[in-house]
């Protein structure tokens, strides 16, 4: 049972500290005291410091969130000590016993080391020592892992990435017991385990280590952390700057199809700080992998800050690491779940261990932003080190303030010039608009895509990745083939698809050379938040331009979304425009037929995974679809012509192993058109209680949406509600400027405004 009541913890720790003081007194009076006290030597120094240990011990019993976190770790490690140490011969993929056992071991090495420092109980040092020597005994004769799937196989794990995880955590445990060990014991561990381990994941696997990628960040941090413990300057240089002559083929690729060799030849930890992060702190692979990479980024940076303060690592690239923590927190929904951009598992959130680390370190080494304390309170745990103590004290002193999420735009690319991601927020509605770069090998082919949330619930979803992470039964817990055949393809996203082919033809080589571009964004007005961007390379000869607005109107219960996608091409094409809603269809205003036998929508580029559940012709005017999900009603009203087709789709065709989620979609198709405008309004409205069995406000409040003007310069859309009120939105297609004055006549009415758009 986890003890989390302040009074119980305080009583336990008070008794413990009395014993600790008595024990220390006896040890000091003993002239034969062995040189194992953490007060001697230069360790610990990475994450928890000698000065930090003293401060933590002085506060124990009086810092509730730290005391509770300490008790949880103590219960966990005590149980592991009681069950004995197991270091099995590696054989399994992710989720298998040997993988999970070695993974749990490295967590225990770190936690037990910290417990030794904080509680000064020798049983924890002995546990770390005994486990490290079991690894020392096996590692010198350990072959490469028997599973051959990875482009860089590890020894303890099937890929070097996980071996690096092990060394990052094990380094911290070793640092904590460094002075407990004799010089001979340290030499044996370093010569037979740590240096060979560091050499294997770096020099032995340059294709893994010497690149700009979240994998390499872990490798760089692993080599750097153990280098700092051992005071090894050569290893530290390798960690910071990579391997000079790596011998990697310029055309070599990893398992995800991404190039290994960086174009400018840069590698190492500092290159990984420079290249993937934009000046705003957005990480080009997306928030799921940003979350994963933040642990090695921040934990190694804190170690560098403690041991090599002259590097001023937290000031690097204008403090990008600390900005990255703020970016990550803003890239989450109302429940703290990260938006699943690119390869991203849904449900990953700021409650993860990586974000506990990120929040604590950012608080200590940033400006002690009190808003971070409110996130730490929600996480309900802290690190057992100097940064965790700082957070615990801040919370105890009542300094926490709510973390405010507002509409925000993040640039992408090392210089912030490769598109970006915008989040439009109003009350409890959030719109995520992606106009970013490819996102390295974890990127998807989804230029100008979007997703929509209400109170943390998906309204229009991004599918995310096709993987059951660490579930052995599903492909060894690794990426499934459907990640490439479905999840990465353009049809899997809420964006436009031309002639049933993915953006850039689904080719990483092409997609990695291009990015979308921002037209403008405006988040300054109370009643409307707007972002607009365009894409000129997804389909040669075709330009895509999308403008999204989140609008508050007194006649509507919730803010609604206006979505305008304009397409201009040199030739006639077929355009498909899907919306992946979640829930049960309530009503439509168009006729459709449902087939007796389900067949796939197409043969490739993800179309082979979509069943057609319904098909019909759209209305000449508007097609309307309403659905119900999670207690709420939602409606799409989209501009259509009588020639347009509509489809109800269901994910799951050509999926014999049931790897895909069987979720619905609604798609509009325009045939044989060069230029087209897709204009839609998406509402959230009403609710239903299964207890009272009352449906409230279950119908749309939109009477009509019309494209009332469209040329190379302007696109105008009118929105008429059921009360007869009309709002007009006009977006500038060319001259985008906050100062530019505009005037056009639409159906006899003159519209004048200054700026990039008009709304009234």
C-alpha positions as a printed Julia matrix, in Angstrom:
760×3 Matrix{Float64}:
   0.0     0.0     0.0
   1.34    3.46   -0.91
   1.54    5.77    2.08
   0.51    9.25    1.07
  -0.83   10.9     4.19
   1.35   13.62    5.59
   0.97   12.61    9.22
   2.01    9.0     8.63
   5.0    10.0     6.53
   6.1    12.65    8.99
   5.93   10.21   11.88
   7.89    7.58    9.95
  10.59    9.98    8.83
  10.91   11.6    12.26
  11.66    8.21   13.81
  14.04    7.42   10.97
  15.92   10.7    11.33
  16.42   10.16   15.06
  18.0     6.84   14.22
  20.03    8.49   11.46
  21.45   11.12   13.81
  22.28    8.46   16.42
  23.93    6.3    13.75
  26.0     9.21   12.42
  27.1    10.08   15.97
  28.32    6.53   16.58
  30.1     6.44   13.23
  31.91    9.72   13.92
  33.04    8.43   17.31
  34.38    5.27   15.71
  38.04    5.78   14.83
  37.91    2.81   12.49
  35.22    4.43   10.3
  35.43    3.09    6.76
  35.79    5.6     3.91
  32.33    4.97    2.5
  30.54    8.06    3.78
  28.96   10.13    1.01
  30.42   13.2     2.71
  33.86   12.23    1.43
  35.05   12.48   -2.14
  33.37   14.44   -4.93
  30.24   12.33   -5.34
  27.3    12.47   -5.83
  27.5    15.26   -8.34
  25.26   14.53  -11.33
  21.61   15.07  -10.4
  21.67   14.97   -6.66
  24.6    16.84   -5.14
  26.33   16.67   -1.77
  24.87   20.04   -0.82
  21.48   18.87   -2.03
  21.64   15.75    0.11
  22.22   17.88    3.21
  19.27   20.15    2.38
  16.98   17.21    1.67
  17.85   15.49    4.94
  17.22   18.72    6.83
  13.72   19.03    5.33
  12.57   15.4     5.51
   9.26   15.01    7.22
   8.21   18.58    6.44
   7.83   18.51    2.63
   4.71   16.42    1.9
   5.04   15.84   -1.85
   8.75   14.94   -1.54
   8.12   12.75    1.5
   5.37   10.89   -0.35
   7.57   10.43   -3.45
  10.35    9.13   -1.24
   8.05    6.61    0.43
   6.8     5.34   -2.93
  10.38    4.79   -4.14
  11.33    3.13   -0.85
   8.42    0.68   -1.01
   9.24   -0.14   -4.63
  12.96   -0.72   -4.1
  12.44   -2.63   -0.86
  10.17   -5.04   -2.72
  12.8    -5.51   -5.43
  15.52   -6.16   -2.85
  13.31   -8.75   -1.18
  12.68  -10.56   -4.47
  16.37  -10.68   -5.42
  18.41   -9.48   -8.38
  17.78  -11.01  -11.79
  19.87  -10.15  -14.85
  18.62  -12.68  -17.43
  20.3   -13.47  -20.74
  18.68  -11.05  -23.22
  16.39  -12.56  -25.83
  13.08  -10.65  -26.04
  11.6    -7.7   -27.89
   9.81   -4.9   -26.03
   7.25   -6.28  -23.61
   9.01   -9.63  -23.23
  10.38  -10.75  -19.87
  14.09  -10.13  -20.43
  13.43   -6.7   -21.93
  11.15   -5.63  -19.1
  13.44   -7.1   -16.43
  16.52   -5.19  -17.59
  14.36   -2.09  -17.98
  13.11   -2.39  -14.42
  16.67   -2.99  -13.24
  17.94    0.33  -14.55
  15.1     2.18  -12.86
  16.0     0.42   -9.61
  19.69    1.31   -9.95
  18.8     4.99  -10.05
  16.17    4.87   -7.28
  18.24    2.73   -4.91
  21.22    5.03   -5.37
  19.11    8.04   -4.43
  17.67    6.24   -1.42
  21.18    5.47   -0.24
  22.12    9.13   -0.41
  18.95   10.44    1.22
  18.45    7.76    3.9
  22.11    6.75    4.35
  21.04    3.12    4.56
  23.82    0.83    3.35
  21.41   -1.84    2.09
  20.6     0.37   -0.9
  24.26    0.91   -1.77
  24.87   -2.82   -1.5
  21.91   -3.53   -3.77
  23.25   -1.15   -6.44
  26.75   -2.57   -6.07
  25.61   -6.19   -6.31
  23.49   -5.5    -9.39
  26.27   -3.6   -11.15
  28.69   -6.43  -10.53
  26.21   -8.94  -11.92
  26.11   -6.84  -15.07
  29.9    -6.55  -15.04
  30.2   -10.33  -14.9
  27.89  -10.87  -17.87
  28.66   -7.86  -20.08
  32.25   -8.65  -21.01
  31.12  -11.86  -22.75
  27.67  -10.7   -23.84
  26.95  -11.04  -27.58
  24.81   -8.69  -29.63
  21.1    -9.15  -28.94
  19.64  -12.11  -30.87
  16.68  -10.14  -32.29
  17.76   -8.66  -35.62
  15.03   -6.13  -36.43
  16.87   -2.94  -35.43
  19.32   -1.0   -37.6
  21.46   -0.76  -34.42
  21.17   -3.81  -32.19
  22.02   -3.51  -28.53
  23.32   -6.13  -26.13
  20.99   -5.97  -23.16
  18.13   -4.92  -25.42
  17.1    -5.44  -29.02
  18.17   -1.9   -29.95
  20.96    0.42  -28.83
  18.35    2.97  -27.85
  17.32    0.87  -24.87
  20.92    0.07  -23.99
  21.43    3.83  -23.79
  18.4     4.13  -21.5
  20.1     1.64  -19.21
  23.38    3.56  -19.07
  21.69    6.93  -18.44
  19.96    5.55  -15.35
  22.8     3.26  -14.24
  25.2     6.23  -14.33
  23.08    7.97  -11.73
  23.06    4.93   -9.48
  26.82    4.55   -9.84
  27.36    8.22   -9.02
  25.35    7.8    -5.81
  27.44    4.86   -4.55
  30.78    5.95   -6.04
  32.37    6.71   -2.67
  30.85    3.58   -1.13
  32.98    1.47   -3.47
  36.69    0.86   -3.16
  39.1     2.11   -5.82
  39.58   -1.49   -6.99
  35.84   -2.04   -7.3
  35.39    1.16   -9.28
  38.23    0.24  -11.63
  36.68   -3.17  -12.28
  33.27   -1.71  -13.08
  34.68    1.03  -15.28
  37.09   -1.18  -17.22
  34.78   -4.17  -17.7
  31.33   -2.57  -17.85
  30.99    1.18  -18.22
  33.71    2.05  -20.76
  33.01   -0.99  -22.96
  29.3    -0.16  -22.73
  29.9     3.46  -23.77
  32.2     2.37  -26.6
  29.67   -0.17  -27.88
  26.75    2.27  -28.2
  28.95    4.96  -29.76
  32.01    3.75  -31.69
  30.47    0.32  -32.11
  27.23    1.75  -33.49
  27.92    5.11  -35.13
  24.78    4.74  -37.28
  22.8     4.98  -34.03
  24.99    7.4   -32.12
  26.24    9.92  -34.66
  23.07   11.53  -35.91
  20.41   14.13  -35.12
  17.55   12.09  -33.7
  15.93   11.28  -30.36
  17.77    7.92  -30.44
  21.12    9.65  -30.58
  20.18   12.08  -27.84
  19.83    9.11  -25.5
  23.16    7.72  -26.71
  24.95   11.04  -26.3
  23.5    11.52  -22.81
  24.44    7.97  -21.8
  28.08    8.38  -22.81
  28.18   11.87  -21.32
  26.65   10.88  -17.97
  29.06    8.04  -17.35
  31.91   10.27  -18.55
  31.06   12.83  -15.87
  30.97   10.18  -13.16
  34.33    8.79  -14.23
  35.9    12.19  -15.07
  36.64   10.89  -18.57
  37.28   13.9   -20.84
  37.54   11.82  -24.01
  34.12   10.27  -23.51
  32.65   13.64  -22.6
  33.98   15.18  -25.82
  32.47   12.28  -27.76
  29.14   12.89  -26.03
  29.07   16.61  -26.78
  30.43   16.59  -30.33
  29.99   13.05  -31.67
  32.46   10.84  -33.5
  34.63   12.67  -36.03
  35.21    9.88  -38.57
  32.12    7.71  -38.35
  32.29    6.0   -41.76
  28.5     6.2   -42.23
  27.2     5.97  -45.78
  25.49    9.23  -46.79
  22.51    7.22  -48.09
  22.1     4.96  -45.05
  18.61    4.87  -43.49
  17.08    3.67  -40.25
  14.11    1.33  -39.76
  11.65    4.2   -40.23
  13.13    5.28  -43.58
  14.93    8.35  -42.23
  18.43    9.32  -43.3
  21.09    8.62  -40.68
  23.81   10.99  -41.86
  23.09   14.64  -41.11
  23.55   16.88  -44.16
  26.07   19.17  -42.45
  27.83   16.29  -40.7
  27.02   17.56  -37.21
  26.5    15.08  -34.4
  26.62   14.83  -30.65
  24.55   16.29  -27.85
  25.04   19.93  -28.81
  24.0    19.25  -32.41
  20.86   17.56  -31.09
  20.15   20.7   -29.1
  20.57   22.86  -32.21
  18.9    21.03  -35.08
  15.57   19.51  -33.96
  14.46   22.4   -31.74
  12.97   25.59  -33.09
  13.75   28.84  -31.26
  10.3    28.48  -29.65
  11.19   25.09  -28.15
   9.11   22.98  -30.57
  10.8    19.63  -31.35
  10.4    18.69  -34.99
   9.47   15.03  -34.34
   6.37   16.13  -32.44
   5.34   16.19  -28.76
   5.33   12.4   -28.23
   9.01   12.12  -29.1
   9.8    15.49  -27.6
   8.49   14.08  -24.32
  10.68   11.0   -24.72
  13.8    12.98  -25.58
  13.33   15.58  -22.85
  14.54   13.19  -20.17
  18.06   12.71  -21.59
  18.17   16.34  -22.72
  17.39   17.67  -19.27
  18.99   15.06  -17.04
  22.33   15.31  -18.88
  22.05   19.1   -18.96
  21.51   19.21  -15.21
  24.56   17.0   -14.75
  26.59   19.28  -17.03
  25.32   22.29  -15.12
  26.49   20.75  -11.84
  29.85   19.41  -13.03
  30.71   21.72  -15.94
  28.9    24.99  -15.17
  31.23   26.86  -17.51
  29.33   25.29  -20.45
  26.22   27.28  -19.43
  24.14   24.54  -20.97
  20.77   25.97  -19.91
  21.62   29.16  -21.78
  22.44   27.27  -25.0
  20.46   28.47  -28.03
  18.86   31.22  -25.97
  17.6    28.81  -23.31
  15.86   26.47  -25.74
  15.6    23.55  -23.29
  13.62   25.55  -20.79
  11.43   26.91  -23.59
  10.9    23.31  -24.71
   9.28   22.41  -21.39
   6.8    25.26  -21.81
   6.17   24.15  -25.4
   5.44   20.59  -24.33
   2.98   21.64  -21.66
   1.19   23.81  -24.22
   1.11   20.9   -26.68
  -1.29   19.03  -24.41
  -5.08   19.05  -24.17
  -7.22   19.98  -21.19
  -6.44   16.63  -19.54
  -2.69   16.94  -20.07
  -2.56   14.42  -22.95
  -0.12   15.36  -25.7
  -1.57   16.03  -29.13
  -0.61   12.95  -31.24
   1.21   14.78  -34.04
   3.36   12.54  -36.26
   4.16    9.22  -34.55
   2.44    9.72  -31.22
   0.66    7.35  -28.86
  -2.6     8.7   -27.56
  -2.84    9.01  -23.79
   0.81    9.94  -23.28
   0.68   12.97  -21.04
   2.5    15.34  -18.73
   1.93   12.79  -15.96
   4.74   10.7   -17.47
   8.04   10.32  -15.63
   9.81   12.35  -18.31
   7.59   15.35  -17.64
   8.04   15.06  -13.89
  11.75   15.41  -14.64
  11.13   18.25  -17.1
   8.91   20.28  -14.79
  11.21   19.91  -11.77
  14.42   20.76  -13.62
  12.81   23.64  -15.53
  11.52   25.07  -12.26
  14.91   24.94  -10.52
  17.04   26.11  -13.44
  14.54   28.52  -14.99
  12.99   31.49  -13.3
  11.11   29.34  -10.75
   7.9    29.88  -12.69
   5.08   29.34  -10.15
   2.83   27.98  -12.92
   5.08   24.91  -13.11
   4.29   24.18   -9.49
   0.62   23.7   -10.36
   1.61   21.05  -12.91
   3.81   19.38  -10.28
   0.84   19.35   -7.91
  -1.22   17.53  -10.54
   1.64   15.09  -11.16
   1.66   14.5    -7.39
   5.31   13.45   -7.28
   8.76   14.97   -7.61
  12.28   13.86   -8.33
  14.3    12.7    -5.33
  17.03   15.24   -5.94
  17.88   18.94   -5.77
  15.24   19.99   -8.32
  12.55   17.89   -6.67
  13.34   19.52   -3.35
  13.02   22.99   -4.89
   9.58   22.12   -6.28
   8.46   20.54   -3.01
   9.48   23.63   -1.07
   7.73   25.92   -3.55
   4.5    23.96   -3.21
   4.79   23.85    0.57
   5.18   27.63    0.63
   1.99   28.07   -1.41
   3.72   29.62   -4.43
   1.82   27.57   -7.06
  -0.26   29.39   -9.69
  -2.46   27.83  -12.41
  -0.71   27.03  -15.68
  -2.58   29.07  -18.27
  -2.91   27.61  -21.75
  -3.71   30.2   -24.38
  -3.73   30.21  -28.16
  -0.12   29.84  -29.25
   1.95   29.39  -32.41
   5.18   27.38  -32.46
   7.66   27.67  -35.29
   9.44   24.57  -36.61
  13.03   24.14  -37.8
  16.36   25.14  -36.2
  15.87   28.78  -37.23
  12.09   28.75  -36.89
  11.57   28.99  -40.64
  10.15   25.56  -41.5
   6.47   26.05  -40.84
   5.05   25.24  -37.45
   2.13   24.19  -35.28
  -0.64   26.47  -33.98
  -3.08   25.76  -31.17
  -6.25   27.85  -31.17
  -7.99   27.92  -27.78
 -11.25   29.47  -26.61
 -12.9    28.3   -23.41
 -12.75   24.48  -23.53
 -12.39   24.14  -27.34
  -8.94   23.53  -28.86
  -7.92   23.35  -32.53
  -4.48   21.98  -33.43
  -3.27   23.09  -36.87
  -0.13   21.47  -38.27
   1.78   23.2   -41.06
   5.2    21.91  -40.03
   8.28   20.27  -41.53
   8.43   16.52  -42.16
   9.46   15.74  -38.56
  12.41   13.46  -39.38
  11.67    9.73  -39.77
   8.75    9.89  -37.31
   6.94   12.42  -39.48
   3.62   11.88  -41.27
   2.5    13.04  -44.72
  -0.16   15.39  -43.46
   0.5    18.95  -44.57
  -2.08   21.45  -43.31
  -3.85   18.86  -41.17
  -5.83   19.59  -38.02
  -7.57   18.04  -35.03
 -10.18   19.39  -32.64
 -10.84   18.87  -28.92
 -13.49   19.84  -26.42
 -12.74   19.55  -22.69
  -9.98   17.05  -23.47
 -12.26   14.87  -25.66
 -11.42   14.4   -29.33
 -14.03   15.84  -31.66
 -12.04   15.49  -34.91
  -9.14   13.13  -34.32
  -5.6    12.6   -35.52
  -5.02    8.83  -35.66
  -1.52    8.97  -34.17
   0.79    5.97  -34.53
   0.03    2.34  -35.36
   1.82    0.59  -32.53
   1.09   -1.09  -29.23
   4.09    0.2   -27.31
   5.77   -2.5   -25.21
   2.92   -4.97  -25.73
   4.74   -8.11  -26.8
   1.79   -9.73  -28.59
   1.66   -6.92  -31.14
   4.87   -7.05  -33.16
   7.1    -7.3   -30.1
   5.81   -3.93  -28.92
   7.35   -2.21  -31.94
   5.95   -0.27  -34.89
   3.51   -2.28  -36.95
   3.58   -2.39  -40.75
   0.32   -0.44  -40.72
   2.19    2.56  -39.38
   3.62    3.01  -42.86
   0.67    1.73  -44.87
  -1.96    3.67  -42.89
  -0.96    6.0   -40.03
   1.66    7.97  -41.97
  -0.37    8.29  -45.16
  -2.24   11.49  -45.96
  -5.69    9.86  -46.09
  -5.31    9.0   -42.39
  -5.45   12.73  -41.55
  -7.89   15.57  -41.82
  -6.34   17.19  -44.87
  -6.73   17.17  -48.63
  -5.63   14.27  -50.85
  -5.17   14.62  -54.6
  -5.76   11.69  -56.96
  -5.61    9.17  -54.09
  -1.89    9.75  -53.56
  -0.21   10.86  -50.36
   1.62   14.15  -50.04
   5.1    13.87  -51.6
   3.94   10.49  -52.91
   4.55    9.17  -49.41
   8.32    9.43  -49.91
  10.51   10.59  -47.04
  13.28   11.66  -49.44
  10.92   14.21  -50.98
   8.96   15.23  -47.9
  12.08   15.95  -45.86
  13.09   18.64  -48.37
   9.94   20.74  -47.93
   7.73   22.37  -45.35
   4.54   24.38  -45.32
   4.62   28.14  -44.78
   2.74   30.44  -42.48
   0.55   33.16  -43.97
  -0.43   34.77  -40.69
  -1.97   34.18  -37.31
  -3.96   36.45  -35.02
  -4.79   35.45  -31.44
  -5.33   38.95  -30.07
  -9.1    39.27  -30.43
 -11.59   37.96  -27.92
 -14.15   36.66  -30.42
 -11.9    35.06  -33.04
  -8.55   33.26  -33.26
  -7.18   32.74  -36.8
  -4.27   30.93  -38.42
  -3.53   30.55  -42.13
  -0.8    28.64  -44.0
  -0.08   27.24  -47.44
   1.69   24.26  -49.01
   3.17   24.35  -52.52
   5.14   21.1   -52.78
   2.92   18.26  -51.54
   1.61   17.87  -55.1
   3.68   19.4   -57.93
   1.68   22.04  -59.76
  -0.88   22.37  -56.96
  -1.06   24.9   -54.13
  -2.99   24.2   -50.95
  -4.03   27.03  -48.66
  -5.85   26.46  -45.4
  -7.28   29.02  -43.0
  -8.8    28.0   -39.69
 -10.71   30.23  -37.3
 -12.11   29.55  -33.84
 -15.1    31.86  -33.4
 -17.15   32.84  -30.37
 -20.67   34.03  -31.12
 -23.39   34.95  -28.65
 -25.87   32.84  -30.61
 -23.86   29.66  -30.1
 -23.35   27.62  -26.95
 -19.7    26.88  -27.74
 -17.05   28.44  -29.98
 -17.26   26.94  -33.47
 -14.57   26.24  -36.07
 -14.52   27.74  -39.56
 -12.32   25.68  -41.89
 -11.44   26.95  -45.38
  -9.21   24.82  -47.64
  -8.55   26.36  -51.05
  -6.91   24.3   -53.79
  -5.44   25.66  -57.0
  -3.88   23.38  -59.62
  -2.54   23.52  -63.16
  -4.69   20.53  -64.14
  -7.99   18.9   -63.22
  -7.81   16.44  -60.32
  -9.83   14.38  -57.89
  -9.79   15.9   -54.4
 -10.71   13.96  -51.26
 -11.26   15.72  -47.96
 -11.85   13.49  -44.9
 -12.95   14.35  -41.36
 -12.27   11.65  -38.76
 -15.0    12.15  -36.2
 -15.58    9.85  -33.23
 -19.0     8.63  -32.18
 -22.44    7.72  -33.47
 -24.11    9.33  -36.48
 -27.26   11.21  -35.46
 -28.51   12.67  -38.74
 -27.58   13.85  -42.22
 -29.31   16.08  -44.77
 -28.23   14.05  -47.82
 -29.13   10.66  -49.2
 -26.7     7.77  -49.3
 -26.67    4.01  -49.82
 -25.03    1.42  -47.57
 -23.46   -1.6   -49.29
 -24.24   -5.2   -48.38
 -20.57   -6.09  -48.77
 -17.84   -3.78  -47.47
 -15.05   -3.02  -49.92
 -11.9    -0.88  -49.62
 -12.01    2.69  -50.89
  -8.8     2.18  -52.91
  -5.68    0.08  -53.37
  -2.76    2.06  -51.95
  -1.56    5.1   -49.98
  -3.78    4.12  -47.06
  -6.98    3.88  -49.13
  -6.7     0.08  -48.91
  -7.39    0.34  -45.17
 -10.7     2.23  -45.49
 -13.99    0.35  -45.83
 -16.79    2.22  -47.59
 -19.84    1.99  -45.29
 -21.95    4.5   -47.16
 -21.85    6.51  -50.39
 -24.02    9.16  -51.96
 -24.3    12.47  -53.76
 -24.0    15.72  -51.86
 -26.61   18.46  -51.84
 -26.29   21.55  -53.97
 -25.52   23.93  -51.14
 -24.56   22.22  -47.88
 -23.93   18.69  -46.69
 -24.59   18.32  -42.98
 -23.53   15.52  -40.63
 -24.35   15.39  -36.91
 -22.98   12.85  -34.44
 -22.93   12.08  -30.72
 -19.88   11.27  -28.63
 -18.96   11.33  -24.93
 -22.17   13.06  -23.91
 -21.95   15.84  -26.52
 -23.41   16.55  -29.95
 -21.35   17.83  -32.9
 -22.18   18.93  -36.42
 -20.22   19.56  -39.62
 -21.85   21.82  -42.18
 -19.81   21.89  -45.38
 -20.24   23.67  -48.7
 -20.95   21.2   -51.52
 -22.27   21.01  -55.05
 -24.59   18.43  -56.55
 -21.61   16.9   -58.37
 -19.71   16.17  -55.15
 -19.69   12.69  -53.64
 -19.88   11.87  -49.95
 -18.53    8.75  -48.23
 -18.87    7.18  -44.84
 -15.69    5.23  -44.18
 -14.43    2.89  -41.5
 -10.77    2.17  -40.75
  -9.88   -1.54  -40.77
  -9.87   -2.91  -44.31
  -6.99   -5.23  -45.22
  -6.15   -5.58  -41.56
  -6.24   -9.35  -40.88
  -4.42   -9.05  -37.53
  -6.75   -6.32  -36.22
  -3.91   -3.87  -35.72
  -6.0    -0.79  -36.55
  -8.75    0.9   -34.56
 -12.12    0.52  -36.32
 -13.05    4.19  -36.32
 -15.32    6.19  -38.65
 -14.72    8.96  -41.12
 -16.74   11.29  -43.32
 -15.27   12.3   -46.68
 -16.21   14.77  -49.42
 -14.93   14.11  -52.95
 -14.72   16.62  -55.8
 -14.03   15.15  -59.23
 -12.29   16.61  -62.27
 -11.67   20.09  -60.84
  -8.62   22.32  -61.08
  -9.5    24.85  -58.41
 -11.77   24.16  -55.47
 -12.73   25.51  -52.06
 -13.74   23.26  -49.18
 -15.47   25.41  -46.54
 -16.94   23.93  -43.38
 -18.2    24.91  -39.95
 -17.81   22.48  -37.05
 -19.98   22.98  -33.97
 -20.03   21.43  -30.52
 -23.47   21.76  -28.99
 -25.81   20.34  -26.39
 -25.55   17.26  -24.24
 -27.32   14.06  -23.35
 -27.71   12.44  -19.94
 -28.4     8.7   -19.87
 -29.64    9.16  -16.3
 -32.27   11.81  -17.0
 -32.6    10.6   -20.61
 -32.83   14.2   -21.75
 -31.22   15.49  -24.94
 -30.53   19.23  -24.77
 -29.63   21.42  -27.77
 -29.02   18.38  -29.95
 -29.47   20.16  -33.3
 -27.11   22.39  -35.26
 -27.45   26.16  -35.01
 -26.08   26.68  -38.54
 -28.64   27.34  -41.25
 -26.24   27.81  -44.17
 -22.57   28.16  -45.07
 -21.71   29.68  -48.46
 -18.57   30.59  -50.39
 -19.7    34.03  -51.54
 -16.44   35.13  -53.21
 -13.29   33.42  -54.4
 -10.42   34.55  -56.62
  -6.64   34.75  -56.45
  -6.83   37.62  -53.97
  -9.67   36.81  -51.59
 -11.89   33.99  -50.37
 -15.07   34.94  -48.53
 -17.44   32.68  -46.61
 -20.79   33.64  -45.09
 -22.23   31.84  -42.05
 -25.96   32.1   -41.41
 -27.38   30.83  -38.12
 -30.91   29.55  -37.51
 -31.93   32.99  -36.19
 -31.07   34.52  -39.57
 -27.92   36.33  -38.43
 -25.13   36.36  -41.0
 -21.4    36.66  -40.35
 -18.87   37.09  -43.15
 -15.26   35.97  -43.04
 -12.84   37.1   -45.76
  -9.24   35.92  -45.96
  -6.52   37.54  -48.06
  -4.89   35.02  -50.35
  -1.9    37.09  -51.44
  -1.05   40.38  -49.76
  -0.79   39.37  -46.12
  -0.09   42.35  -43.91
  -1.41   43.83  -40.71
  -1.27   47.33  -42.26
  -2.59   46.66  -45.77
  -6.02   48.17  -46.49
  -8.54   46.17  -48.54
 -11.87   46.79  -50.24
 -14.05   44.41  -52.25
 -17.68   44.27  -53.32
 -19.61   41.06  -52.73
 -23.18   40.72  -53.97
 -23.57   44.48  -53.96
 -22.13   45.0   -50.47
 -18.8    46.73  -49.94
 -16.36   45.32  -47.41
 -13.44   47.39  -46.15
 -10.79   46.39  -43.62
  -7.15   46.62  -42.66
  -5.1    43.47  -42.13
  -4.99   39.89  -43.36
  -8.64   39.01  -42.84
 -12.1    40.42  -42.21
 -14.77   39.09  -39.86
 -18.07   40.62  -38.9
